[in-house]
């Protein structure tokens, strides 16, 4: 069962990476950046991507790689 779940998660991650488009911070709307700052005030370095019409922020939070859509 654990192998099945791990395989599904790995496939989802690979698919997400393939279809995500990296964008620069200046192309992200101000309200999206403001919401991220409100939710995660300690985050300073953010990598932005566009995924299925949604903005995704990738960052390190307490030494754990995290992403928020």
Buried (B, 14 or more C-beta within 10 A) or exposed (E): EEEEEEEEEEEEEEEBEEEBEEBEEEEBEEEEBEBBEEEBEEBEEBBBBBBEEEBBBBBEEEEEEEBBE
